[in-house]
Amino acid sequence: MKAVLDACVLYPTVLREILQGAGEAGLYQPVFSDRILREWVLATAKLGPGAPAIAEGEAAMLRATFPRGLVREHPEIEARLILPDTNDRHVLATAIASGADALVTFNAQDFPGHVLAAEKITRRDPDGFLWELQSRHPDVMARIVEAVRAKAEAISGQRVLLKGLLKRARLYRLAKALGV
């Protein structure tokens, strides 16, 4: 399954790392464009002056890890799309151009179901998407989530509880499925 990752699901580090881990494990194929990655990098500016440079490095790693996931921009597809927010047309165009099955985003209102259905693309909220991957591959997802938790703990130098980590990432169903 191919799934486009909208910038809003790349910005929270924990969520991005779980999505990336699931992609690396072969549970789905992540898809993105340079414009989606630029939006993510720009969004990190509110974290401080050094954050965009860190995000640029992480975006480069994402490109290197998933070279087949990078889709060039398609202005000819964008031009025919009608969405509530014209700034989101490039995301749907990326999904169409790549032949993606799903678009993973928090922004349900920006991607109306009837527009996506006409393109044979399903909008997925990240929690439901990861919950589904967890229900199909529980051992793999448990290892991925634990690795993300352990990394957060190593970076912070403090104990990090999985329940709180997943709650801050708005991954409530995934947390429940993992028993936390």
Secondary structure, DSSP 8 states (H G I E B T S, - for coil): -EEEE-HHHHSSHHHHHHHHHHHHTTSSEEEB-HHHHHHHHHHGGGG-TTHHHHHHHHHHHHHHH-GGGB----HHHHHH---SSGGGHHHHHHHHHHT-SEEE-S-GGGS-HHHHHHTT-EEE-HHHHHHHHHHHSHHHHHHHHHHHHHHHHHHHTS---HHHHHHHTT-HHHHHHTT-
